């Protein structure tokens, strides 16, 4: 199950979903734009 959660495709899909929803940075204070780096 962890392999599915941490798969590259799943993480990319999650980032795109956060960007579409104009998500803000969380407890780590990391902006969404930094996730692609």
C-alpha positions as CSV (number, residue, x, y, z in Angstrom):
1,X,0.0,0.0,0.0
2,X,2.8,2.4,0.8
3,X,4.3,1.8,-2.7
4,X,1.0,2.9,-4.2
5,X,0.8,6.0,-2.0
6,X,4.4,7.0,-2.7
7,X,4.4,6.2,-6.4
8,X,5.7,9.0,-8.6
9,X,2.4,9.1,-10.6
10,X,0.3,9.4,-7.4
11,X,2.5,12.2,-6.0
12,X,2.4,14.1,-9.3
13,X,-1.4,13.7,-9.4
14,X,-1.6,15.0,-5.8
15,X,0.6,18.0,-6.5
16,X,-1.6,18.9,-9.5
17,X,-4.7,18.6,-7.4
18,X,-3.3,20.9,-4.7
19,X,-2.3,23.4,-7.4
20,X,-5.8,23.3,-9.0
21,X,-7.4,23.9,-5.6
22,X,-5.0,26.8,-5.0
23,X,-3.7,25.0,-1.9
24,X,-1.5,26.8,0.5
25,X,1.6,25.6,2.3
26,X,1.1,23.5,5.4
27,X,2.9,23.0,8.7
28,X,6.3,22.8,6.9
29,X,5.7,26.3,5.5
30,X,6.7,25.1,2.1
31,X,4.9,26.8,-0.9
32,X,3.3,24.5,-3.5
33,X,5.7,25.9,-6.1
34,X,8.6,24.3,-4.3
35,X,7.1,20.8,-4.6
36,X,8.2,20.5,-8.3
37,X,11.8,21.2,-7.5
